[in-house]
Amino acid sequence: MYLTERLLITMKRLILPVAMAISSVVLFAQQTKKVVLPNAQQLQWSAAEIGAIIHFDLVNYVPGYNWRNWGTHPSAKVFNPLKLDTDQWVRAAKAAGATYVLLVAKHCSGFSLWPTGAHPYSVKNAPWKNGKGDIVKDFMASCRKYHVKPGIYASASANGYCYVDNPGLVQKGSPFTQEQYNAIVIKQLTELWSNYGKLFEIWFDGGVLPVEKGGPPIAALLKKLQPDAIVFQGPVKAKNLVRWIGNEEGAAPYPNWSTSDATTSATGTIKVDHMQGDPNGKIWCPGEADFPLRTGWQGGWFWKAEGQKMLSLQQLLKNYYTSVGRNANMLLGIVVDTSGQVPAEDVERLTEFGNAVKERFARPVFAGKAKGTTVLLTIAPRPVTLNCIVLQEDIAQGERIRRYAVDAWINNSWKLIAEGSSIGHKRIQEFTPVHTTKIRWRVTEAVAPPVLKNIALYDIKM
């Protein structure tokens, strides 16, 4: 048994676009499958598309430091960024197109960028601002100033100062017991989640140690203090989960579904395959594709004067296509040098990238909306050149499409120019340039009536 649906299309008139909807047999069962839906926070997160994550730690001042060499952590006295400017950090991220920015408030060294009351190893015992500074406070103020959504990274799974290794276990010889370390984690997270305002995203690199395995009660604290924050690799009981995509290369797998049966807890040090989600997964848990602007020393996440290379503009654009263009958010790693600023050459590349994305996608040849399984788009009275399509499902109604195809009218017949499976929030797909007046959009498999909130066609000059 199949349903027949009347097809509708609403389009925006840009360059002489004319659209006509045609009827077809809908390819989903009469008993429509129950579709998993995102919540309001997850919808907002997907719409944000590009984020940035800023790393700054004592390893910048002591490049030979290895946090797993317990008891060798550098003194807080080495931390003195005389030109530190969080406004400059946020401006650099925003120039790249970032709409949200995360600060690594505590990385694996255990050194804290805010004056924590949990232990002495923080900015309060650094010469910077005579121990009176608070980088987290400054960062949050900068995000508000430039209308960027703020996030915080605070690793609970690794801490060189406390002799703690993944996934949050105190190691032999530590001056702290597991119970004492758990208390430190809860105190620090309480400070970060209580004292600085509402957070858009919270990052747990490598996941968290569950309570039943001796870990701290993070899920309950999260629910109490930051219930609306998006949570990367956090407790499985968190409601606003997003997951890792399996590498730190900005390359989401394809297909890449927003639903899954579990979040992820990998540290990022080991590449993990088969991270594409599950179209029949029971929870909404979309992917975030993180990668650093630089490569080389420390994976490119932290600044070093020598031994690193910067990604080219072409590589950044490729990563945009393989992250945002594959239904994942793009999270771009930005470094801060020992003066306390994002290096000028990094700012230049970030700005170049942000401008390039805007320029590529500013002027579609056609843009509109579509419902149903077959839609005919009359683009122009005379043939125009097309080489890229952008598709966006109305994910507020779930991921309904399982397979699709795109045809162009060429030499009085339809020619297949693109096909795929997952779409989700956004799918960007390039194809061999064609000259045509008409495009046909076809859904060949779906679990409920398909709804596209955007279908746009481009002639992108490479």
Helices and strands as residue ranges (DSSP letters): E 2-5, E 9-12, E 18-21, E 24-29, H 40-48, E 50-55, G 58-60, G 76-78, H 86-95, E 100-106, G 123-125, G 128-131, H 135-145, E 149-154, E 164-165, E 169-170, H 178-194, E 201-203, G 211-213, H 218-225, E 230-232, E 241-244, E 259-260, E 283-284, E 287-292, E 294-296, G 297-300, E 308-310, H 313-323, E 328-335, H 344-361, E 366-371, E 374-378, E 384-393, G 395-397, E 401-410, E 413-420, E 427-436, E 438-446, E 451-458
